[in-house]
Amino acid sequence: MVAYQTTILSTLDGSHYLVGMTDEQGNFGAMPELNTIQVCLSLSSAKDILRKHNISSAQLILQSAYD
């Protein structure tokens, strides 16, 4: 069984949030419950998707395009 962490990913100046998972190697991908990476226009929408699938926690990763 592969362990993963539910993840919401965004860039600091981006206009959308990606909902998926991060595996033990740090790779971002689709959660088994969702089958695809979900694209949301707001953090609130991203959290709603997780609630709909009874997921109560996730890590939020904000990446900078300038690093």
Residue, then its C-alpha position, 0 to 999 in steps of 0.5 A: m500500500v502506498a502512503y500519500q498525503t492529501t494536498i492542495l497545491s498553488t503558486l503564490d501568484g496563480s489563479h487556481y488551486l490543484v487538489g491531489m496527493t503527494d506520495e512518499q517521494g514528493n510526487f504530486g498526482a491524482m488521489p485515488e478517490l478523485n481519479t484526476i487532479q482537480v482544478c479549482l478557482s478558489l481555495s474554498s472550492a478546493k476544500d469543498i471537493l475534499r469535504k465532499h469525499n469525507i477528507s478532513s485534512a490536507q497540506l497546503i503547498l504554495q509555491s513561488a515561481y521566483d525561487 
